[in-house]
């Protein structure tokens, strides 16, 4: 499980969780990583849906979501990413 404290890593720019055995819900605190530029979640086992806070990642330039175990549609807030 990815701890909610991940949101305290305010200077983090690169997060590669691809091909890990992390499970459970993806923490909403991900939205606090405003400097994050690269997020790789390919082949992860997170359940539920990607939190809407993903739309707060204004610096995000790379997002890899496939394939994953997320079970819901992508949140509409993902459209806020440019």
Number of C-alpha atoms within 10 A of each C-alpha: 12 13 9 12 10 16 17 12 14 13 11 15 15 14 13 13 16 19 14 13 11 16 13 12 16 20 18 15 16 24 19 17 23 19 17 22 17 17 19 17 20 18 18 20 21 22 16 14 15 21 18 15 17 24 18 17 22 16 15 20 12 11 14 15 16 13 13 16 17 19 11 10 9 15 14 10 13 16 10 11 13 10
